[in-house]
């Protein structure tokens, strides 16, 4: 009985406390004061689509007054222009930006290292690495003077904000000048990052209360403990562009669309292949426009198409088609002037496209040329060279059977019924025939 009474009193007390907590304005204010941290997962290459996604996340964090923007990053690197745009957006953000290289096994390679050092708080998870940020030239290595200018420009850009963030500029420059890469522990010891954390919660708890210096020289205190984390989701447009910017997808769309458009021209009125092919070609061109293109590779693709057309028209015993396929392979392999393999066309895709597209193109164009020659011979002209059979004795004129039709014909000499003949010419609708063993090569009437 005593235990039941104590249990009843405990439950009654809990209900009273809960009721007071919900009705008390002070308690609601405390709950409302929990900081909000926006989170963006950047698990892709650095290119125009990722730059657009990051800028939108920063704009959203600034407009909603978030305590910080947490960027969980795993990238092999990417394009220099996109990296500069993203670093500029981070440096000019009113909301503090925390870049966290995670999960274990992730990396901030090449352009990703520049972004990591641009953050107000740079963090890494155990088992991650960052660095290898040496400039890779997209169009082939230039002369020594231009190469030195580009490398010095990249190093100066990194120094301009690494010093402001109170990071080790010498270690940062080593990642650019000699492609040095650092583990999480090495980066922390070299003062390239501020903290190592196992997950988001630990990271936000550790950096809470940190004093950071903004690019304008002002100081700010981070409030991230027990923060409400709101994940920034990519839009449908960004998902579509992220899928299209894959150079392998863009190339397949372009080639497949071109074949469908060609099919529409050869079989007018089908509509569906032409409409779908046009859409695929436009999407492929749009995707390739977002990537750096080598014009020499474009010339190789044009040369490949021209050689295949010549093979189909004149017949080069396959030599022209083979050379065209080789041009197509080299053209597709070198089409994208990307600094990292993830933004280049894969070799198996280039070979498959070259062989498939080359073979189909030669076959279809050859059919088109044959059809064009056949269309030039209509009516009686189309019968010249056809086999015929004498339905009656020709002395020298009579009736013959040609391709299932009965025609009047005249022979150069009398022939008995049933003789195998061949049409060698015509005069209006009167065919000229000759026995097969004596027939001359077929001639097209003038």
Secondary structure, DSSP 8 states (H G I E B T S, - for coil): -HHHHHHHHHHHHHHHHHHHHHH-HHHHHHHHT--EEEEEEE-S-BSHHHHHHHHHHHHHHHHHT-SEEEEEE-B--B-HHHHHHHHHHHHT-SS-EEEEE-STT-EEETHHHHHHHHSSEEEE-TT-EEE------TTS---HHHHHHHHHHHHHHHHHHHTTTT--HHHHHHHHHS--EEEHHHHHHTTSSSEE-SSHHHHHHHHTT-EEE-TTS-EEE---TT-EEEE----HHHHHHHHHTSHHHHHHHHHHHHHHHHHHHHSTT--HHHHHHHHHHHHHHHHHHTS-B-HHHHHHHHHHHHHHHHHHHH--TTHHHHHHHHHHHHHHHTSB--SSGGGS--HHHHHHHHHHHHHHHHHHHHHHHHHHHHHTS-GGGGGTT-EEEESS-BSSEEEEEETTEEEEEEESS-B-TT-EEEEEEEETTEEEEEEGGG--------
